[in-house]
Amino acid sequence: MTSAFVSRDRPTPEVADLQYKTQILDWVKNFLAKPHPDLGRSGIVCPFVPRTLQLNTVQTIVIHTQGLEEQQIEDVVKDYRNHFLAMEPQRGELAIYKAIMLIFPDISEPEDTALIDRIQQRLKVYFVEEGLMIGEFHQYNDSPGLHNPNFKPLRSPIPMLAIRFMTESDLPFLSRLSDQPQVRIQYLNAYLRQMATIVTDVKALAKAKAALELAQMQLETEPLSSGQPIDHETLETSPKTSRCPLLTITQWFKQVFAR
């Protein structure tokens, strides 16, 4: 009697996983593929999503983490880089629309979702060097939108990591001054390799090259060699740095991105 009751009320693991996938795809269709009043620009939240859904080139994969250490979870995620690269389409203009969404239903509390953030940060270079992006999504993600800092585009109903090909519009995510210069150099070199044969806009490539030059100059400065981060606000306001070439290129870099 009891076992029959449990089997009716508790879905099998396969059914539960299907429910998680459905929940994420509903969110993709109703949030990422729709306009939003707080987006800060016209259009939908993610312009690539409608075509991705039309082509059916998104894979949703449920990963259960109970009993796994953080390093084990990271290793599982890491394996999906080659899995993604082997997915069709592997090249051509339609390849930009494929994606993998790794869903983590066992992770829910704020202190647990921080694990998703840490894994994404540690693996970002590993994915970027192959021309890929890996993004972290969960209900506590406070990362701001590019056009409205009060908009939170990376909040999803279930924690997940999304893998896709790099696009021209990813440059702001690869040139953040909050990242250490040596990390930005890796990101930007990968971006320029990936975009070299795709982007025909000279100004767009110039922005990436300017960001790379800035990172290279910062890497050579004394604060970084002593292990201390550069205070960009001080650099821009202190009279002592008014002739600093690093200040000059920082200001130029900001002007380029403001266009």
Order of alpha helices (4+ residues) and beta strands (2+ residues): alpha-alpha-alpha-beta-alpha-beta-alpha-beta-beta-alpha-alpha-alpha-alpha-alpha-alpha
